[in-house]
Amino acid sequence: MPVWLREHSWRQTLTAVYLSLPLRGSRATPANIFCGEQYLKVSIPPFLFEAILYAPIDDTNSTAKIGNGNIFFTLYKKEPAMWDSLTLANADKEKLQYLRENAVLKAHEKAKEETEAKKITKQEHKKYTLEATMKVEEAERKRIEDLKEKERQKVAKELELWKNQQKDGDKYKSIQKKGELHQKIEPLQERKSEKMNKTQISNEGTSKTRLKSTKGHGTCNIFSQNLKEEQLPAPRAAATIKINFTPRVFPTALRESRVAEEEEWLHKQAEARRIINSDLSELEDLKEEEKNPDWLKDKGNKMFAMGDYLGAVNAYNLAVRLNNKLPLMYLNRAACHLKLRNLHKAIEDSSKALELLTPPVADNEKARVKAHVRRGTAFCQLELYTEGLQDYEAALKIDPRNKNIEKDAEKIRHLIQGTMQSS
């Protein structure tokens, strides 16, 4: 049940009513206040204040201020007059119910109108914003088109100027060529005229003898003398062209040079390329990414995790054929052989991995420990406990804090002692 607030104070003028309502320690917000033309309600659970006003008020301009434990209402009258009381007296329940419902209905209609007005205002703002954006984009587009047109005109002028320069250059070259040809033709004509004069003189002196000699020997060609004098030019002489390559100069000092590393990398690349291009039947149906040893290693690791040890061995075999200098390939294949009980092959792969893991550095400590443990495990399964203990002790020297390896080594020592006592 709500607790009705009966304590309040009010005063009035001809145009306004000033109402003060105590909150009794409660905290009020604007959401707790409802005001209509003739209905006023304040609901702050568990307190409730409700009043049917004596006359209508202007609920739009009326205000309510919350502070100092009170709510101060300033209610402006619609018609200037002095009220006999704050609330309407002698009103029956039906009238009070009607006024209450009417106030709530008007409040809903007013809220709906405000919502519609806000919606329309928002649409107008959105439309205005869209139009402004379109105008800005249109202006920007026009500016860009103007710039393009200016650039197009500029390029057209430059092209026309270039064409004119080309035409002038061609004309100048043609005139120059004509002058050179004229200079070449003049001495040739002079030489030809000199040759013609010489041949005419020689023909006049020897015409009689030629006529006599040709009576019994048939006719002869009158151009034979000219053909003998005009000989072909000598062929070009053979020669060799020498090409000098610029020597490669390293800007760094010799102690900082990377020449050895570069040569080693080139050698490895050439070796890998040669292996890939060789006639391996396994590589004919493979894609380019499947010919990568790293891809094959990842594939073998996935197969090993799934329990497909034979498939993993095949993947590692192909990776080793592509690059036999990767110690992890041998190390992983040794693990597969241990699962398949191929103990001798596990020993071989572990030994090969240890050979490639040289020199012993901090980066390959884990790999060397795995190689010693796997080879030692294979030796122990072949009942060669002494050799297996040596590998476990070598692994302990590399990683002395590994408790699992220490426990396995202790078990192997007990096995060796038991075999010695039984013998």
Secondary structure, 3 states (H helix, E strand, C coil): CCEECCCCEEEECCCEEEEEEECCCCCCCHHHEEECCCEEEEEECCEEEEEEECCCECCCCCEEEEECCEEEEEEEECCCCCCCCCECCCCCHHHHHHHHHHHHHHHHHHHHHHHHHHHHHHHHHHHHHHHHHHHHHHHHHHHHHHHHHHHHHHHHHHHHHHHHHHHHHHHHHHHHHHHHHHHHHHHHHHHHHHHHHHHHHHHHHHHHHHHHHCCCCCCCCCCHHHHHHCCCCCCCCCCCCCCCCCCCCCCCCHHHCCHHHHHHHHHHHHHHHHHHHCCCHHHCCCCCHHHCHHHHHHHHHHHHHHCCHHHHHHHHHHHHHHCCCCHHHHHHHHHHHHHCCCHHHHHHHHHHHHHHCCCCCHHHHHHHHHHHHHHHHHHHHCCCHHHHHHHHHHHHHHCCCCHHHHHHHHHHHHHHHHHHHHC
